[in-house]
């Protein structure tokens, strides 16, 4: 992060941005692996929910400082903001050093190099990772698609984008822990995914309906859409943690969490392109196509998890 203050060209920016993205991706998987060691089932999901609520609170605080830097609009202000952000990572690292030692599990040690391929033989888990990745397209809607849609296709004021972001962030901070209740059970988590698919699909329809209306109606539809969307987000986030932790091998949580992150990583790259191409460019038909995607993806989780549960019960019975 500090290296951004030394950037004076586009090529330099690309190099630093790639390095930062690699570190961020690795850190995300490692963070989930650490959380997996702090409890089982519901405890893990609850810890992750607290972590996400705090993260969103941090985002809201960062938005205030970013707004101040934008208002000052000088290089010194921007550099100060970047360096201050770099300091927060150093502070976070100090807290990480206070975590208890977490030695490798015996099974992970015994399997040696062969354990690196275990997750890629787990087709159900990889399917869950893919489906979860598809669901992450809804974040691209919030961050890229919706702002463009508001500016280019609705009569809502441009600054309404910030209002919607504040609504989303506030709801996540206040409600994420509450919505995580019960999703430590993979069956409950699968049902939450299905529910989330329906809600985000409804949000897509509401966003699409804002086109061609006056500013008041458009703004109202967008607010209602964001509220519905965020409720769906709260369900899907909790569900993804429950399934990501619950369907993973206990002795290989690190490897499995890394694989679960792959789906999100791929969508992080192509998601904005998909949303712009399908929804922003094609209007109502595109938004309806995205809505159908969320419904179908959410509905795919319950049968996938039922198959996993049956297989686990069969294996447990054979070991008795």
N, C-alpha and C positions, 0 to 999 in steps of 0.2 A: 504493500500500500504506500509506503514512504517513497518508493521508487517512482511513483506517478509524478511526484514533485520535480523529478529530473527530466521528464519527458518534454521534448520540443518538436517532435515530428510524429506523423501518423504511424510510420513503421515502428518507432520506439513505443508508441502507445500499444500497438498490437502485441509486441513482445511482452511487455509488462502485463497486459490484460490476460494473455494466455497463461503466463506464469501464475497469476493470481487465480485464474479459473481452475488450474490444476490443483493448486493448494486448497482451494475452497472445496472442490469435489472430494479430494482425499480426506479433508477434515470432516466433511459431512458423514462419510462412511465410518470413520474412526469414532466419531461422536456417538453414533448409533450403537456401535459395538460396545462402547463403554457403558452406555445406558442399559444394554442388555445384561450387564454384570451386576446391576444395582437392584435387581429384583426379578420376578417372574410374572407373566400374564398381565393382570390389571396394573400392577405396580409400575411396570415398564411403560405402559401407555400413559399412565398418569404423569410420570416423570417427563416424558416427551411432550405431553400437553402443557405442562408448566414451562418447559423450555421454549416452546413455540409462543406461548403468551408473553413471556419475557422478551423474546426476540422481537415481537411486534411492537411491544412497548419501546424497545430500543430504536426500532425503525421510526416510530412517531417522534421520538426525541431528536433523532438524526435529521428528520424532515425540517424541524424547527431551525437547527443550525444551518442546514443547506439553504433554507429560505433566507436566512440572514446573510449568508455569503452571496446569494444571488442578488439580494437587495443592494449590498455594497458594490458588487460587480467590479472588483479589482483582482489582479493576479495575486496580490498578497492575501486577500481574503480567501480565495480558492485554495492556495497552497496551505494556508493555516488550517482550513477545514480538512484537507487531505492528511496532513501531518497529525492533526488531533485524532482522526480516525485511526491512523497507524498506532498511536499510543494506546487506544482502547484494545487493540489486539495484544499488545505487550502486557497490559493489565490482565486480560483474560488468560494469557499464558501463565501468569503467576498463580492464578487460581487453579489451573490444571495441575500444576506441580504439587498441589496440596492433596490431590486425589490419592487414595490408598493404592498400594501396589497390586497389580492384577496379573499374576503369573498365567502362562498359557495352560489350557486344560490338558489333562493327560492324554485324552484321545487325539487332540490336535498334534501333540508331540509325537505320539506313537506312529501316526500315519505318514509322517515325513512329507516329502515332496508330492506324493500322490493326492494329498488332501486338497491341493490347489485346484483339482479338477472336479471335486465332489459336486459343487453347486451346479455345474454345467451338465450334470447327469440328472438333475432334479427338474424334470419337465414341468411339473405343476408349479414349482416355485418360480421358474423362469416365465411361465405363462402369467402368473400373478404379477411379476415385475413388469411385463409388457402391458398388461391391462392397467396397472397403476400409472405407468408412463403415459398411456393414452389419456387417462383422467387428468393428468397434469396440464393438458392443453388448456384447461380452464384458467390457469394462472396466466397463460399468454393472452387470454381474452381480457383479463383484468389489467395487465400491464401494457399491452400493445393494442389489441383489437378494439377495446372499448374506447380508449382515448381518441383513436383515429375515427371511429364510428361517430362519436359525439361531435367532433370538429367538422367532419366531412358530410355527414348525412342527417344530422338533427339540428333543431333550432335551439337546443339547450346552450347556455353560455359556456365558453371554453373552460372557465374556472370551475365548472361543475365536476370536472374530472377530479379535482382535489377534494371536493365534497364527498364524492363516492369513495375515494381512497381512505378518507378519514372514517367514514362509516364502516368500511371493511376492517380497518385496523382496530378500531375501538371494539367492534363485536368480537374479534379474535382474542384480544386481550382479556375481555370480560367473560367470554363464554367457552373458550376452548377446553378448559379443564372440565367444565360441566358436561360438555358434549362427548368427552372421552369415556365417560362412565359406561362400563359394560363391554367396551370394545376390545378388552384384553382377551375375550373369548372369540376365536376366529369365526364361529358361526354368526355371532352377533355383529362382528365387524363386516362380514359379507353382506348381511342385511342392511347395514348402514351404508355400504357402497351403493346398493341398489336404490335406496332412498335418496342418496345424494345425486345419483344420475337423473332421477326424476326432477329434483329441485333445480339443478343447474340447467337442465333442458328447459324448464319453465322460465328461468332467468333469460335464456337465449331468446325465447319468444317475446318476452317483455322488452328486451333491448331492441329487437327488430321492430316492435310496434311503435317505438319512439320516432321512427322516421316519418316525415310528412305531417307531424303534429306541431301545434304552437309551442312556444318555449315552456310554458307552465306545464302542459300535459307531458311534453317530452321529459322535462326534468323530473316530474313525478314518477313516470314509468321507469326511468333510469334508477331512481332511488329504490323503488319497490323491487326492481330487478336485482339491484346490488344486495339488498337485504336477503332476498330469496337465495341468491348466488352464494352469499357468505354462509348462510345456514347449511347449504349443500357442501361448501368448503369445509366447515367445521366437522360435518359427518365424515366426509371422505378422508380428511387428514387423520382423524382418530382411527378410522377403519384401516388406512394404509399402515399405520404403526402396529395395530393389532395383528394384521395378516403378515406384515414383514417380519415381526418378531415371532409370532406364533407358529408359522409354517417353516421356520428355519431350524436347522439342526443346532441343538444347544451348545455343542462343543465347537461349532464352526460359525458362531454368530457374526464374527468379523467378516468372513468370506461371504456369507449370505447377505449381510447388509450391503456390502459392496456391490453384489449382483443386483440387489433390489434397487440400488441407486442408478443402475445403468439405464433403466427405462426412463427415469426422470431426466437423466443427462441427455439422452437422445432427443427427447421432446423439448428440452431446453434449447436445443439448437434449431430444430425444425418447426417447433410450435408456433412462433410468431409468423413464419411464412405460411403455415397451414391456415391460421386464423385470418390473416390478411387476404389470402387467395380465396378462401371459401366464403367467409362471412362479410368482411369489409367490402370486398370487390363485387360480390354477387347479391348482397342485400338479403331480403326475406328468405329466399330459397337457400342461401348459404347458411343463414342462422338456423333454419330448420334442419339442415343437414348436420350441423354441429349438435343440435339438440338430440337428433336421432343417435348420433355417436355416443353421447353420454348415457342415454337410456340403455342402449345395447351393451355398452361396456359395463355399466353398473349391474345389469341383469346377468352378466357372465360370471360374476363372483360367487353367488350362492352355489350353483352346481359344481364349480371348481373346488370350493371349500368342502362341499359334501363328499366329493371324491377323495379329498385329502383325509378327512375324518374317518371314512370307511377304511382306507388303507392303513391309517395309524392304528385303528382298532384291531384290524387283522394282524398286524405285526405284533401288537401288544399281546394278543391272545396266543400267538404262536410262541412267544417267549416265556409264557407262564408254564 
